[in-house]
Amino acid sequence: MSVGLDVPFLVKTFFVAFSGVPIALLITIVSLLIALPSGFLLALSRINRIPVISQLARV
C-alpha cells in the first residue's frame, strides 16, 4: 500500500473550498456594515450618558 499525495483530489477539493470565498467575503462585509455603525452609536450613547440607550448598551 502506497502512502502518497493524491494530487487530483487535492486540486478538486481546493477548488471546491475556494468556491466558498465570495460568500465568506460577503458575510464579512455585511456583518461589518451592521456592527461598526451600531457599535459606534452604542459607544457614543455610553459616553454621552443618554439614559435609556446607555442602559441598553450596558446590557
Summary of the structure (lengths in Angstrom):
residues: 59
radius of gyration: 22.7
end to end distance: 59.6
largest distance: 71.3
contacts: 105
relative contact order: 0.07
helix: 81%
strand: 0%
